[in-house]
Amino acid sequence: MFEGMKFAMISPPDVRLGVARAWWQEIEAAGFDALGIPDTPILMREGFVALAACALDTSRIDLMMTVTNAQTRDPSVMAGLMRALEDLAPGRLSFGFGAGDSSTYGTGLTGTPRAAMAAYIQTVRALAAGEEATFGDRKLHAAWRDWEPWRPRILVSAHGLPETRARATELVRKGAIDAGRDPESVEIWDVVVVSPGETVEEGGCMEYLIERIGGMIGPVDLTQGVQKLEQRGVRNLLFVGIGQDKRKVIQTLAKDVVGRRGGSGRSHERSTPMPSS
């Protein structure tokens, strides 16, 4: 069951970090492949500080920034953050970028146009690779001491309804081919909202949302739900736990999904869009 699938858990630092760090260690011990930390200023503790704590508290699990944005940090600052985190957990990090949403609305900013986000990501990549980058009318060049240029793993977040997934996947494959990449090397993660409960209302959502956002809310069989997604061709699932008892979400997924997996694989070449299932 679930052979070849990978499972990740987003665990936001929306509580005291001492509590969140215990959750993160539990996620690794449960056998999840990756752990995601969102960057949502004002609503949560600082995302990159939290990711640094994850890097120090874990040893095996991949770590994802899920996700940050291209507005609240200059690309030179972002590149330095990424470099420092790579020092703490070499080979385990992925950095996700999105247009904005919760990572910008609390700051009074708006979403980032696609062209602007592409230019930002290209600048960050160039700095990480030790290349000179032009960002607007500025020329930037990394000059950190005692470092080697590297290629960070970048994720790009996308949202859509279930019926748009096939089209999104097609566009990703075409983009990879146009860029001279093997489309199979581009990993796609589908996001699923999970909130166990005795009733849908207790889970925190209505039946309509279960169908429209790919959520598993209320009294649902998580094993069966993931099997249905597997049959639809989904291979990598990024779970978002909601509700009052987030630790219960972690433990339930560990028992009903991750613990029932027959096999898994790991890849370190990722450039990962994340459409909703």
Secondary structure, DSSP 8 states (H G I E B T S, - for coil): --TT-EEEEE----S-HHHHHHHHHHHHHTT-SEEEE---TTTSS-HHHHHHHHHHH-SSSEEEEEEE-SSSS-HHHHHHHHHHHHHHSTT-EEEEE-S-THHHHTTT-----HHHHHHHHHHHHHHHTT-EEEETTEEEE---SS------EEEEE----GGGHHHHHHHHHHHHHHTT--GGGS---EEEEEEE-SSHHHHTS-HHHHHHTT-EEES--HHHHHHHHHHTT--EEEEEE-SS-HHHHHHHHHHHTGGG-S-----S--EEEE-B-
